Amino acid sequence: MLSLRHKLLVGFGGLLLIMALIGIRGIMQVSDLRGAIQAIMSENYRSVVACQDMKEAIERIDDGALFLLLGYRQDGLIAINRNVAEFEKALDIEQHNITMPGEGEQAAQLQALFNEYKSLMVTWEDSPLSSQDLKRIYFTELKPLFTQIKDTAERILSMNQLNMHQASQQARYKAAQARREMYALLVLGAFLAVGYVFLMGKWILRPIKRLTSSVDEIRQGNLDLVVASDARDEIGHLSEAFNEMTVSLREARRSDEARLLRLQHSAQQTFNSLPNVVAIADLDGTIEMATETARNIFGLKRGIRIKDLPYNWLDDVFERARTGIAKPGEKDTAPIIQHFHNVEEHYFRPMAVPILDNFKHVTGVILIVNDITDQLEQDEMKKGSISTVSHQLKTPLTSVRMALHILLEEKVGPLNPRQLDLLAAAQEESDRLNRIIENLLDISRIESGKAALEIHAVPAHQIVHEALQSFRTAARDKGIELVSSLPDDLPDVLADTAQIGHIFANLLSNALKHTGSGGTITISASKEPDSVRFSVTDTGRGIPEQHLASVFDRFFRIPGQETESGTGLGLAIVKEIAEAHGGTVNAQSTVGVGSTFSFTLERSDVIEHKENPRD
Protein backbone atom coordinates (compact mmCIF):
# COMPACT_ATOMS: atom_id res chain seq x y z
CA MET A 1 0.00 0.00 0.00
CA LEU A 2 1.33 3.40 -0.99
CA SER A 3 1.56 6.17 1.54
CA LEU A 4 -0.08 9.53 0.88
CA ARG A 5 3.33 11.00 0.17
CA HIS A 6 4.07 8.30 -2.43
CA LYS A 7 0.65 8.77 -4.02
CA LEU A 8 1.30 12.46 -4.40
CA LEU A 9 4.74 11.74 -5.82
CA VAL A 10 3.24 9.30 -8.35
CA GLY A 11 0.66 11.82 -9.49
CA PHE A 12 2.90 14.84 -9.64
CA GLY A 13 5.80 12.75 -11.00
CA GLY A 14 3.64 11.60 -13.93
CA LEU A 15 2.64 15.14 -14.74
CA LEU A 16 6.26 16.24 -14.41
CA LEU A 17 7.36 13.47 -16.77
CA ILE A 18 4.79 14.49 -19.38
CA MET A 19 5.92 18.08 -19.12
CA ALA A 20 9.56 17.00 -19.50
CA LEU A 21 8.77 14.87 -22.57
CA ILE A 22 6.81 17.63 -24.22
CA GLY A 23 9.58 20.11 -23.46
CA ILE A 24 12.40 17.87 -24.74
CA ARG A 25 10.52 16.93 -27.89
CA GLY A 26 9.64 20.54 -28.52
CA ILE A 27 13.30 21.55 -28.17
CA MET A 28 14.34 18.82 -30.62
CA GLN A 29 11.74 19.84 -33.19
CA VAL A 30 12.71 23.47 -32.90
CA SER A 31 16.38 22.48 -33.41
CA ASP A 32 15.48 20.47 -36.54
CA LEU A 33 13.45 23.34 -37.93
CA ARG A 34 16.29 25.70 -37.13
CA GLY A 35 18.70 23.43 -39.07
CA ALA A 36 16.41 23.25 -42.08
CA ILE A 37 15.89 26.98 -42.15
CA GLN A 38 19.61 27.56 -41.69
CA ALA A 39 20.29 25.26 -44.68
CA ILE A 40 17.91 27.26 -46.79
CA MET A 41 19.37 30.57 -45.73
CA SER A 42 23.11 29.86 -45.56
CA GLU A 43 23.69 27.10 -48.18
CA ASN A 44 21.59 28.22 -51.12
CA TYR A 45 20.73 31.84 -50.56
CA ARG A 46 24.34 33.06 -51.08
CA SER A 47 24.63 31.12 -54.35
CA VAL A 48 21.33 32.55 -55.61
CA VAL A 49 22.45 36.07 -54.85
CA ALA A 50 25.89 35.45 -56.44
CA CYS A 51 24.30 34.11 -59.66
CA GLN A 52 21.97 37.08 -59.87
CA ASP A 53 24.95 39.42 -59.41
CA MET A 54 26.90 37.57 -62.17
CA LYS A 55 23.98 37.80 -64.60
CA GLU A 56 23.61 41.48 -63.95
CA ALA A 57 27.39 42.07 -64.22
CA ILE A 58 27.74 40.21 -67.58
CA GLU A 59 24.84 42.23 -68.97
CA ARG A 60 26.59 45.47 -67.95
CA ILE A 61 29.80 44.21 -69.59
CA ASP A 62 27.83 43.51 -72.77
CA ASP A 63 26.42 47.03 -72.59
CA GLY A 64 30.00 48.35 -72.38
CA ALA A 65 30.93 46.42 -75.53
CA LEU A 66 28.00 48.00 -77.32
CA PHE A 67 29.26 51.43 -76.22
CA LEU A 68 32.62 50.58 -77.88
CA LEU A 69 30.85 49.60 -81.10
CA LEU A 70 28.98 52.88 -81.11
CA GLY A 71 32.18 54.86 -80.66
CA TYR A 72 31.82 55.71 -76.96
CA ARG A 73 35.11 54.16 -76.06
CA GLN A 74 35.70 55.85 -72.70
CA ASP A 75 32.21 55.06 -71.29
CA GLY A 76 32.40 51.51 -72.61
CA LEU A 77 35.80 50.83 -71.00
CA ILE A 78 34.60 52.17 -67.63
CA ALA A 79 31.47 49.97 -67.69
CA ILE A 80 33.47 46.89 -68.75
CA ASN A 81 36.21 47.26 -66.13
CA ARG A 82 33.80 47.97 -63.24
CA ASN A 83 31.50 45.02 -64.01
CA VAL A 84 34.33 42.58 -64.72
CA ALA A 85 35.39 43.11 -61.07
CA GLU A 86 31.79 42.61 -59.87
CA PHE A 87 31.44 39.42 -61.93
CA GLU A 88 34.68 37.97 -60.59
CA LYS A 89 33.66 38.82 -57.00
CA ALA A 90 30.28 37.06 -57.39
CA LEU A 91 31.94 34.12 -59.18
CA ASP A 92 34.39 33.75 -56.28
CA ILE A 93 31.48 33.61 -53.80
CA GLU A 94 29.79 30.92 -55.84
CA GLN A 95 32.95 28.83 -56.14
CA HIS A 96 33.34 28.87 -52.36
CA ASN A 97 29.67 27.93 -51.69
CA ILE A 98 29.31 24.66 -53.59
CA THR A 99 26.55 22.72 -51.79
CA MET A 100 24.93 20.41 -54.35
CA PRO A 101 26.09 17.68 -56.71
CA GLY A 102 26.95 19.08 -60.19
CA GLU A 103 27.15 22.64 -58.91
CA GLY A 104 30.96 22.53 -58.90
CA GLU A 105 31.18 21.48 -62.59
CA GLN A 106 28.78 24.24 -63.56
CA ALA A 107 30.84 26.76 -61.59
CA ALA A 108 34.07 25.55 -63.30
CA GLN A 109 32.45 25.80 -66.72
CA LEU A 110 31.27 29.28 -65.85
CA GLN A 111 34.84 30.21 -64.87
CA ALA A 112 36.23 28.89 -68.18
CA LEU A 113 33.64 30.67 -70.25
CA PHE A 114 34.26 33.96 -68.49
CA ASN A 115 38.02 33.63 -68.83
CA GLU A 116 37.61 33.07 -72.59
CA TYR A 117 35.17 35.97 -72.78
CA LYS A 118 37.51 38.24 -70.85
CA SER A 119 40.60 37.39 -72.96
CA LEU A 120 38.63 37.93 -76.18
CA MET A 121 37.36 41.22 -74.82
CA VAL A 122 40.93 42.39 -74.12
CA THR A 123 42.08 41.43 -77.64
CA TRP A 124 39.03 43.12 -79.13
CA GLU A 125 39.66 46.29 -77.23
CA ASP A 126 43.35 46.58 -78.26
CA SER A 127 43.08 45.52 -81.97
CA PRO A 128 43.06 48.31 -84.66
CA LEU A 129 40.19 46.80 -86.60
CA SER A 130 37.54 48.53 -88.56
CA SER A 131 34.04 49.01 -87.36
CA GLN A 132 32.73 46.21 -89.53
CA ASP A 133 35.37 43.76 -88.23
CA LEU A 134 34.53 44.69 -84.63
CA LYS A 135 30.83 44.07 -85.25
CA ARG A 136 31.61 40.77 -86.85
CA ILE A 137 33.76 39.66 -83.84
CA TYR A 138 31.09 40.87 -81.40
CA PHE A 139 28.22 39.02 -82.99
CA THR A 140 30.13 35.87 -83.91
CA GLU A 141 32.35 35.42 -80.83
CA LEU A 142 31.51 37.71 -77.92
CA LYS A 143 27.72 37.48 -78.12
CA PRO A 144 27.61 33.66 -78.06
CA LEU A 145 30.00 33.59 -75.07
CA PHE A 146 27.80 36.18 -73.33
CA THR A 147 24.76 33.96 -73.88
CA GLN A 148 26.57 30.82 -72.61
CA ILE A 149 27.82 32.64 -69.49
CA LYS A 150 24.38 33.98 -68.74
CA ASP A 151 22.73 30.59 -69.32
CA THR A 152 25.27 28.83 -67.09
CA ALA A 153 24.67 31.34 -64.27
CA GLU A 154 20.96 30.85 -64.76
CA ARG A 155 21.35 27.05 -64.44
CA ILE A 156 23.31 27.43 -61.18
CA LEU A 157 20.62 29.87 -59.95
CA SER A 158 17.79 27.46 -60.83
CA MET A 159 19.67 24.57 -59.20
CA ASN A 160 19.95 26.52 -55.90
CA GLN A 161 16.36 27.77 -56.04
CA LEU A 162 15.15 24.22 -56.56
CA ASN A 163 17.17 23.11 -53.57
CA MET A 164 15.73 25.94 -51.47
CA HIS A 165 12.23 24.89 -52.47
CA GLN A 166 12.95 21.29 -51.49
CA ALA A 167 14.46 22.42 -48.14
CA SER A 168 11.35 24.56 -47.53
CA GLN A 169 9.10 21.59 -48.21
CA GLN A 170 11.18 19.52 -45.81
CA ALA A 171 10.89 22.20 -43.11
CA ARG A 172 7.12 22.32 -43.56
CA TYR A 173 6.98 18.58 -43.25
CA LYS A 174 9.02 18.64 -40.05
CA ALA A 175 6.83 21.42 -38.64
CA ALA A 176 3.66 19.44 -39.38
CA GLN A 177 5.23 16.35 -37.86
CA ALA A 178 6.25 18.33 -34.72
CA ARG A 179 2.72 19.73 -34.43
CA ARG A 180 1.23 16.25 -34.63
CA GLU A 181 3.64 14.95 -32.01
CA MET A 182 2.86 17.89 -29.70
CA TYR A 183 -0.88 17.26 -30.10
CA ALA A 184 -0.34 13.61 -29.27
CA LEU A 185 1.72 14.46 -26.19
CA LEU A 186 -0.88 17.00 -25.05
CA VAL A 187 -3.70 14.48 -25.45
CA LEU A 188 -1.64 11.91 -23.56
CA GLY A 189 -0.93 14.46 -20.83
CA ALA A 190 -4.64 15.32 -20.60
CA PHE A 191 -5.57 11.65 -20.21
CA LEU A 192 -2.90 11.19 -17.56
CA ALA A 193 -4.06 14.35 -15.76
CA VAL A 194 -7.66 13.11 -15.78
CA GLY A 195 -6.43 9.80 -14.43
CA TYR A 196 -4.49 11.58 -11.72
CA VAL A 197 -7.55 13.64 -10.77
CA PHE A 198 -9.53 10.43 -10.54
CA LEU A 199 -6.86 8.88 -8.35
CA MET A 200 -6.75 12.03 -6.23
CA GLY A 201 -10.48 11.76 -5.70
CA LYS A 202 -10.17 8.10 -4.80
CA TRP A 203 -7.00 8.28 -2.72
CA ILE A 204 -7.26 11.69 -1.05
CA LEU A 205 -10.39 13.76 -1.71
CA ARG A 206 -12.95 11.06 -0.98
CA PRO A 207 -11.42 10.11 2.43
CA ILE A 208 -11.04 13.80 3.29
CA LYS A 209 -14.68 14.42 2.36
CA ARG A 210 -15.64 11.46 4.54
CA LEU A 211 -13.66 12.97 7.42
CA THR A 212 -15.25 16.39 6.88
CA SER A 213 -18.71 14.88 6.96
CA SER A 214 -17.79 13.03 10.14
CA VAL A 215 -16.60 16.26 11.76
CA ASP A 216 -19.97 17.88 10.92
CA GLU A 217 -21.75 14.93 12.48
CA ILE A 218 -19.70 15.26 15.66
CA ARG A 219 -20.27 19.01 15.69
CA GLN A 220 -23.99 18.25 15.73
CA GLY A 221 -23.46 15.95 18.70
CA ASN A 222 -23.26 12.52 17.06
CA LEU A 223 -20.35 11.02 19.00
CA ASP A 224 -21.36 7.45 18.12
CA LEU A 225 -20.05 7.88 14.58
CA VAL A 226 -17.30 5.53 13.33
CA VAL A 227 -15.30 6.55 10.26
CA ALA A 228 -14.78 3.63 7.86
CA SER A 229 -11.41 3.57 6.08
CA ASP A 230 -9.62 0.73 4.27
CA ALA A 231 -6.53 2.80 3.41
CA ARG A 232 -3.23 2.35 5.18
CA ASP A 233 -1.79 5.76 4.32
CA GLU A 234 -1.72 8.92 6.42
CA ILE A 235 -5.46 9.51 5.87
CA GLY A 236 -6.14 6.00 7.06
CA HIS A 237 -4.09 6.68 10.19
CA LEU A 238 -5.98 9.95 10.63
CA SER A 239 -9.29 8.10 10.38
CA GLU A 240 -8.17 5.65 13.04
CA ALA A 241 -7.06 8.52 15.27
CA PHE A 242 -10.41 10.18 14.60
CA ASN A 243 -12.26 7.06 15.73
CA GLU A 244 -10.12 6.89 18.86
CA MET A 245 -10.90 10.56 19.51
CA THR A 246 -14.65 9.94 19.24
CA VAL A 247 -14.32 7.04 21.70
CA SER A 248 -12.55 9.38 24.15
CA LEU A 249 -15.20 12.06 23.55
CA ARG A 250 -17.98 9.55 24.23
CA GLU A 251 -16.33 8.59 27.49
CA ALA A 252 -15.79 12.24 28.40
CA ARG A 253 -19.39 13.06 27.51
CA ARG A 254 -20.71 10.27 29.70
CA SER A 255 -18.47 11.43 32.52
CA ASP A 256 -19.43 15.08 32.02
CA GLU A 257 -23.11 14.24 31.82
CA ALA A 258 -22.90 12.31 35.07
CA ARG A 259 -20.94 15.11 36.75
CA LEU A 260 -23.30 17.75 35.35
CA LEU A 261 -26.33 15.82 36.51
CA ARG A 262 -24.76 15.51 39.94
CA LEU A 263 -23.98 19.22 40.02
CA GLN A 264 -27.51 20.09 38.86
CA HIS A 265 -29.03 18.01 41.64
CA SER A 266 -26.67 19.53 44.18
CA ALA A 267 -27.30 23.06 42.91
CA GLN A 268 -31.05 22.52 42.87
CA GLN A 269 -30.97 21.19 46.45
CA THR A 270 -28.85 24.16 47.45
CA PHE A 271 -31.27 26.52 45.71
CA ASN A 272 -34.22 24.90 47.42
CA SER A 273 -32.63 25.61 50.78
CA LEU A 274 -32.27 29.33 50.03
CA PRO A 275 -35.02 31.51 51.51
CA ASN A 276 -34.61 34.31 48.94
CA VAL A 277 -35.96 34.63 45.42
CA VAL A 278 -33.07 33.48 43.21
CA ALA A 279 -33.23 32.20 39.61
CA ILE A 280 -30.80 31.49 36.77
CA ALA A 281 -31.83 32.29 33.18
CA ASP A 282 -30.12 31.66 29.85
CA LEU A 283 -29.64 34.35 27.21
CA ASP A 284 -33.14 33.71 25.80
CA GLY A 285 -34.67 34.51 29.16
CA THR A 286 -35.67 30.91 29.92
CA ILE A 287 -35.43 29.92 33.57
CA GLU A 288 -32.96 27.07 34.10
CA MET A 289 -33.00 26.89 37.89
CA ALA A 290 -34.91 28.66 40.65
CA THR A 291 -35.47 28.50 44.39
CA GLU A 292 -38.75 27.31 45.83
CA THR A 293 -39.48 30.86 47.01
CA ALA A 294 -39.02 32.14 43.45
CA ARG A 295 -41.40 29.50 42.10
CA ASN A 296 -44.07 30.18 44.74
CA ILE A 297 -44.03 33.99 44.74
CA PHE A 298 -43.23 34.95 41.12
CA GLY A 299 -43.77 31.71 39.20
CA LEU A 300 -40.12 31.46 38.16
CA LYS A 301 -40.26 27.80 37.24
CA ARG A 302 -37.81 25.89 35.10
CA GLY A 303 -38.60 26.26 31.38
CA ILE A 304 -40.70 29.42 31.86
CA ARG A 305 -39.66 32.47 29.85
CA ILE A 306 -39.36 35.77 31.69
CA LYS A 307 -41.23 37.57 28.88
CA ASP A 308 -44.25 35.32 29.48
CA LEU A 309 -44.55 36.46 33.12
CA PRO A 310 -46.63 39.56 34.02
CA TYR A 311 -43.62 41.38 35.48
CA ASN A 312 -42.22 43.98 33.11
CA TRP A 313 -39.79 45.22 35.74
CA LEU A 314 -38.21 41.75 35.91
CA ASP A 315 -37.79 41.63 32.14
CA ASP A 316 -36.18 45.10 32.18
CA VAL A 317 -33.66 44.04 34.83
CA PHE A 318 -32.85 40.86 32.86
CA GLU A 319 -32.37 42.74 29.59
CA ARG A 320 -30.01 45.26 31.18
CA ALA A 321 -27.78 42.47 32.46
CA ARG A 322 -27.99 40.42 29.24
CA THR A 323 -27.17 43.30 26.89
CA GLY A 324 -24.31 44.55 29.05
CA ILE A 325 -25.91 47.82 30.18
CA ALA A 326 -25.14 46.65 33.68
CA LYS A 327 -21.34 46.64 33.96
CA PRO A 328 -19.75 43.16 34.21
CA GLY A 329 -19.08 42.18 37.77
CA GLU A 330 -21.60 44.70 39.15
CA LYS A 331 -25.16 44.11 40.30
CA ASP A 332 -27.90 45.89 38.43
CA THR A 333 -30.69 47.07 40.71
CA ALA A 334 -34.17 48.35 39.93
CA PRO A 335 -36.55 50.49 41.99
CA ILE A 336 -38.40 48.91 44.89
CA ILE A 337 -41.35 46.78 43.73
CA GLN A 338 -44.60 46.37 45.64
CA HIS A 339 -46.05 42.86 45.39
CA PHE A 340 -48.90 41.10 47.20
CA HIS A 341 -48.39 37.47 48.20
CA ASN A 342 -50.96 35.51 50.22
CA VAL A 343 -52.94 38.76 50.69
CA GLU A 344 -49.89 40.33 52.36
CA GLU A 345 -48.06 43.39 51.12
CA HIS A 346 -44.38 42.88 50.41
CA TYR A 347 -41.66 45.08 49.00
CA PHE A 348 -38.91 43.66 46.83
CA ARG A 349 -35.73 45.05 45.32
CA PRO A 350 -34.75 43.10 42.16
CA MET A 351 -31.22 42.86 40.84
CA ALA A 352 -29.49 40.94 38.04
CA VAL A 353 -25.91 39.69 37.87
CA PRO A 354 -24.50 38.71 34.43
CA ILE A 355 -22.68 35.38 34.26
CA LEU A 356 -19.44 35.77 32.28
CA ASP A 357 -17.21 33.18 30.66
CA ASN A 358 -13.42 33.29 30.42
CA PHE A 359 -13.67 35.71 27.49
CA LYS A 360 -15.93 38.15 29.42
CA HIS A 361 -18.95 37.18 27.30
CA VAL A 362 -22.37 37.02 28.95
CA THR A 363 -23.59 33.41 29.06
CA GLY A 364 -26.51 33.78 31.45
CA VAL A 365 -28.06 35.96 34.14
CA ILE A 366 -28.66 35.43 37.86
CA LEU A 367 -31.87 37.09 39.03
CA ILE A 368 -32.10 38.00 42.72
CA VAL A 369 -35.26 39.55 44.17
CA ASN A 370 -34.67 40.50 47.80
CA ASP A 371 -37.61 40.91 50.15
CA ILE A 372 -36.91 44.22 51.92
CA THR A 373 -40.29 44.54 53.67
CA ASP A 374 -38.77 44.11 57.14
CA GLN A 375 -35.94 46.47 56.28
CA LEU A 376 -38.37 49.18 55.17
CA GLU A 377 -40.46 48.70 58.29
CA GLN A 378 -37.36 49.01 60.44
CA ASP A 379 -36.34 52.14 58.54
CA GLU A 380 -39.77 53.63 59.11
CA MET A 381 -39.60 52.77 62.80
CA LYS A 382 -36.11 54.26 63.01
CA LYS A 383 -37.22 57.41 61.24
CA GLY A 384 -40.22 57.68 63.50
CA SER A 385 -38.07 57.14 66.57
CA ILE A 386 -35.59 59.78 65.44
CA SER A 387 -38.39 62.23 64.76
CA THR A 388 -40.01 61.52 68.14
CA VAL A 389 -36.75 61.76 70.04
CA SER A 390 -35.85 64.97 68.22
CA HIS A 391 -39.20 66.52 69.18
CA GLN A 392 -38.77 65.38 72.79
CA LEU A 393 -35.25 66.80 72.97
CA LYS A 394 -36.08 70.14 71.40
CA THR A 395 -38.14 71.54 74.36
CA PRO A 396 -35.63 70.82 77.17
CA LEU A 397 -32.77 71.87 74.89
CA THR A 398 -34.50 75.21 74.34
CA SER A 399 -34.71 75.71 78.10
CA VAL A 400 -31.03 74.80 78.53
CA ARG A 401 -29.99 77.26 75.81
CA MET A 402 -32.10 80.03 77.37
CA ALA A 403 -30.57 79.38 80.81
CA LEU A 404 -27.07 79.47 79.35
CA HIS A 405 -27.88 82.74 77.59
CA ILE A 406 -29.13 84.32 80.84
CA LEU A 407 -26.07 83.14 82.75
CA LEU A 408 -23.66 84.44 80.11
CA GLU A 409 -25.32 87.89 80.26
CA GLU A 410 -24.72 87.79 84.08
CA LYS A 411 -28.29 88.78 84.86
CA VAL A 412 -28.28 86.51 87.92
CA GLY A 413 -24.89 87.53 89.17
CA PRO A 414 -21.28 88.05 88.07
CA LEU A 415 -19.12 85.18 86.75
CA ASN A 416 -15.40 84.66 87.01
CA PRO A 417 -13.37 84.03 83.78
CA ARG A 418 -13.25 80.29 84.32
CA GLN A 419 -17.04 80.12 84.66
CA LEU A 420 -17.45 82.28 81.52
CA ASP A 421 -15.25 79.91 79.48
CA LEU A 422 -17.20 76.84 80.62
CA LEU A 423 -20.58 78.47 79.92
CA ALA A 424 -19.41 79.65 76.46
CA ALA A 425 -18.30 76.10 75.60
CA ALA A 426 -21.62 74.73 76.87
CA GLN A 427 -23.52 77.30 74.76
CA GLU A 428 -21.51 76.37 71.62
CA GLU A 429 -22.22 72.66 72.11
CA SER A 430 -25.92 73.33 72.80
CA ASP A 431 -26.13 75.35 69.56
CA ARG A 432 -24.50 72.49 67.69
CA LEU A 433 -26.93 70.02 69.25
CA ASN A 434 -29.80 72.29 68.27
CA ARG A 435 -28.60 72.33 64.65
CA ILE A 436 -28.47 68.52 64.66
CA ILE A 437 -32.02 68.32 65.97
CA GLU A 438 -33.23 70.88 63.43
CA ASN A 439 -31.60 68.93 60.59
CA LEU A 440 -33.14 65.67 61.82
CA LEU A 441 -36.55 67.29 62.00
CA ASP A 442 -36.10 68.74 58.50
CA ILE A 443 -35.21 65.28 57.14
CA SER A 444 -38.20 63.74 58.91
CA ARG A 445 -40.56 66.36 57.54
CA ILE A 446 -39.25 65.90 53.98
CA GLU A 447 -39.45 62.10 54.15
CA SER A 448 -42.92 62.13 55.62
CA GLY A 449 -44.14 64.68 53.09
CA LYS A 450 -45.16 67.15 55.81
CA ALA A 451 -42.78 69.74 54.39
CA ALA A 452 -44.96 70.89 51.51
CA LEU A 453 -42.87 72.10 48.56
CA GLU A 454 -43.93 75.23 46.72
CA ILE A 455 -42.62 74.24 43.31
CA HIS A 456 -42.84 76.65 40.40
CA ALA A 457 -40.79 77.59 37.34
CA VAL A 458 -37.68 79.54 38.33
CA PRO A 459 -34.82 80.84 36.11
CA ALA A 460 -31.69 78.78 36.70
CA HIS A 461 -29.53 81.93 36.69
CA GLN A 462 -31.61 83.41 39.51
CA ILE A 463 -31.13 80.34 41.73
CA VAL A 464 -27.35 80.42 41.32
CA HIS A 465 -27.16 84.20 41.77
CA GLU A 466 -29.10 84.11 45.06
CA ALA A 467 -26.97 81.21 46.32
CA LEU A 468 -23.72 83.06 45.61
CA GLN A 469 -24.77 86.32 47.26
CA SER A 470 -24.93 84.79 50.75
CA PHE A 471 -21.39 83.37 50.61
CA ARG A 472 -19.33 86.05 48.84
CA THR A 473 -18.29 87.72 52.08
CA ALA A 474 -17.26 84.45 53.76
CA ALA A 475 -15.31 83.40 50.66
CA ARG A 476 -13.53 86.79 50.50
CA ASP A 477 -12.59 86.60 54.17
CA LYS A 478 -10.96 83.18 53.62
CA GLY A 479 -9.17 84.31 50.45
CA ILE A 480 -11.18 81.95 48.22
CA GLU A 481 -12.40 82.92 44.74
CA LEU A 482 -16.12 82.25 44.26
CA VAL A 483 -17.14 82.14 40.58
CA SER A 484 -20.03 80.96 38.42
CA SER A 485 -19.89 79.36 34.96
CA LEU A 486 -23.33 79.28 33.39
CA PRO A 487 -24.33 79.06 29.71
CA ASP A 488 -26.71 81.75 28.48
CA ASP A 489 -29.38 79.34 27.20
CA LEU A 490 -30.18 77.61 30.50
CA PRO A 491 -33.94 76.87 30.68
CA ASP A 492 -36.16 77.49 33.71
CA VAL A 493 -36.38 74.71 36.33
CA LEU A 494 -39.14 73.51 38.64
CA ALA A 495 -38.04 74.23 42.21
CA ASP A 496 -38.93 75.44 45.69
CA THR A 497 -36.45 78.31 45.97
CA ALA A 498 -36.24 78.13 49.76
CA GLN A 499 -35.45 74.42 49.78
CA ILE A 500 -32.96 74.72 46.85
CA GLY A 501 -31.33 77.51 48.85
CA HIS A 502 -30.74 74.94 51.64
CA ILE A 503 -29.03 72.66 49.08
CA PHE A 504 -26.65 75.38 47.89
CA ALA A 505 -26.05 76.53 51.47
CA ASN A 506 -24.95 73.05 52.54
CA LEU A 507 -22.81 72.47 49.43
CA LEU A 508 -21.11 75.89 49.54
CA SER A 509 -20.48 75.75 53.30
CA ASN A 510 -18.85 72.33 52.88
CA ALA A 511 -16.74 73.63 49.99
CA LEU A 512 -15.61 76.68 52.03
CA LYS A 513 -14.81 74.46 54.97
CA HIS A 514 -12.55 72.12 52.99
CA THR A 515 -10.90 74.61 50.57
CA GLY A 516 -7.78 76.44 51.63
CA SER A 517 -6.85 80.07 51.09
CA GLY A 518 -6.10 80.81 47.42
CA GLY A 519 -8.46 78.11 46.19
CA THR A 520 -11.48 78.41 43.91
CA ILE A 521 -15.13 77.36 44.25
CA THR A 522 -17.12 77.21 41.00
CA ILE A 523 -20.88 76.91 40.55
CA SER A 524 -21.77 75.61 37.10
CA ALA A 525 -24.86 74.27 35.32
CA SER A 526 -25.52 72.29 32.17
CA LYS A 527 -28.58 71.19 30.22
CA GLU A 528 -29.63 67.56 30.12
CA PRO A 529 -32.52 66.07 28.10
CA ASP A 530 -35.09 66.37 30.91
CA SER A 531 -33.28 68.38 33.56
CA VAL A 532 -30.60 70.89 34.45
CA ARG A 533 -27.56 69.73 36.45
CA PHE A 534 -26.10 72.17 38.99
CA SER A 535 -22.57 71.52 40.23
CA VAL A 536 -20.40 72.94 43.01
CA THR A 537 -16.69 72.29 42.38
CA ASP A 538 -13.91 73.11 44.83
CA THR A 539 -10.13 72.82 44.79
CA GLY A 540 -9.91 71.35 48.25
CA ARG A 541 -8.21 68.25 49.59
CA GLY A 542 -10.68 65.85 47.92
CA ILE A 543 -12.41 62.71 49.18
CA PRO A 544 -10.90 59.19 48.99
CA GLU A 545 -12.70 57.04 46.43
CA GLN A 546 -13.75 54.41 48.98
CA HIS A 547 -15.82 57.02 50.87
CA LEU A 548 -17.65 58.59 47.90
CA ALA A 549 -20.52 56.08 48.04
CA SER A 550 -21.27 57.04 51.68
CA VAL A 551 -21.03 60.85 51.68
CA PHE A 552 -24.83 61.26 51.38
CA ASP A 553 -25.53 58.90 54.31
CA ARG A 554 -26.73 60.35 57.60
CA PHE A 555 -24.10 61.06 60.26
CA PHE A 556 -21.30 60.00 57.88
CA ARG A 557 -18.07 61.93 58.40
CA ILE A 558 -14.89 61.26 56.45
CA PRO A 559 -12.31 59.65 58.73
CA GLY A 560 -9.10 61.57 59.35
CA GLN A 561 -10.47 65.06 58.59
CA GLU A 562 -8.38 67.64 60.40
CA THR A 563 -11.04 70.35 60.16
CA GLU A 564 -14.33 70.05 61.99
CA SER A 565 -16.56 68.29 59.48
CA GLY A 566 -19.98 69.06 60.95
CA THR A 567 -22.77 66.74 62.02
CA GLY A 568 -22.84 64.53 58.94
CA LEU A 569 -26.41 65.54 58.09
CA GLY A 570 -25.85 68.35 55.57
CA LEU A 571 -25.36 66.14 52.48
CA ALA A 572 -28.17 63.83 53.66
CA ILE A 573 -30.49 66.86 53.63
CA VAL A 574 -29.20 67.77 50.15
CA LYS A 575 -30.11 64.29 48.90
CA GLU A 576 -33.59 64.34 50.49
CA ILE A 577 -34.44 67.77 49.07
CA ALA A 578 -33.14 66.90 45.58
CA GLU A 579 -35.06 63.61 45.48
CA ALA A 580 -38.18 65.38 46.77
CA HIS A 581 -37.89 67.58 43.65
CA GLY A 582 -37.63 64.46 41.45
CA GLY A 583 -33.89 64.91 40.92
CA THR A 584 -30.70 63.01 41.72
CA VAL A 585 -27.42 63.78 43.47
CA ASN A 586 -23.87 62.80 42.59
CA ALA A 587 -20.38 63.20 44.03
CA GLN A 588 -17.03 63.02 42.25
CA SER A 589 -13.65 63.67 43.78
CA THR A 590 -9.91 63.27 43.32
CA VAL A 591 -7.65 63.42 46.34
CA GLY A 592 -5.40 66.46 46.17
CA VAL A 593 -7.38 68.00 43.28
CA GLY A 594 -10.85 68.73 44.64
CA SER A 595 -14.47 67.58 44.68
CA THR A 596 -17.62 68.16 42.66
CA PHE A 597 -21.12 67.76 44.14
CA SER A 598 -24.04 67.99 41.72
CA PHE A 599 -27.83 67.66 41.72
CA THR A 600 -30.51 67.87 39.05
CA LEU A 601 -33.81 69.74 38.78
CA GLU A 602 -36.51 69.08 36.21
CA ARG A 603 -36.81 71.50 33.28
CA SER A 604 -40.10 73.36 33.16
CA ASP A 605 -40.22 73.42 29.35
CA VAL A 606 -39.93 69.61 29.13
CA ILE A 607 -42.68 69.07 31.73
CA GLU A 608 -45.00 71.54 29.97
CA HIS A 609 -44.38 69.79 26.63
CA LYS A 610 -45.23 66.40 28.15
CA GLU A 611 -48.44 67.78 29.66
CA ASN A 612 -49.42 69.60 26.45
CA PRO A 613 -47.94 67.55 23.60
CA ARG A 614 -49.94 69.38 20.94
CA ASP A 615 -48.31 72.66 21.89
Secondary structure by P-SEA (a helix, b strand, c coil): cccaaaaaaaaaaaaaaaaaaaaaaaaaaaaaaaaaaaaaccccaaaaaaaaaaaaaaaaaaaaaaaaaacaaaaaaaaaaaaaaaaaaaaaaaaacccccaaaaaaaaaaaaaaaaaaaaaaaaaccccaaaaaaaaaccaaaaaaaaaaaaaaaaaaaaaaaaaaaaaaaaaaaaaaaaaaaaaaaaaaaaaaaaaaaaaccaaaaaaaaaaaaaaaaccccbbbbbccccaaaaaaaaaaaaaaaaaaaaaaaaaaaaaaaaaaaaaaaacccbbbbbccccccccccaaaaaaccccccccccccccaaaaaaaaaaaaccccccbbbbccbbbbbcccbbbbbbbbbbbbbcccccccbbbbbbbbaaaaaaaaaaaaaaaaaaaaaaaaaaaaaaaaaaaaaacccccccaaaaaaaaaaaaaaaaaaaaaaaaaaaaaaaacccccccccccaaaaaaaaaaacaaaaaaacbbbbbbbcccccccccaaaaaaaaaaaaaaaaaaaccccbbbbbbbbbcccbbbbbbbbcccccccccccccccccccccccccccccccaaaaaaaaaaaaccccccccccccccccbbbbbbaaaaaaaacccc
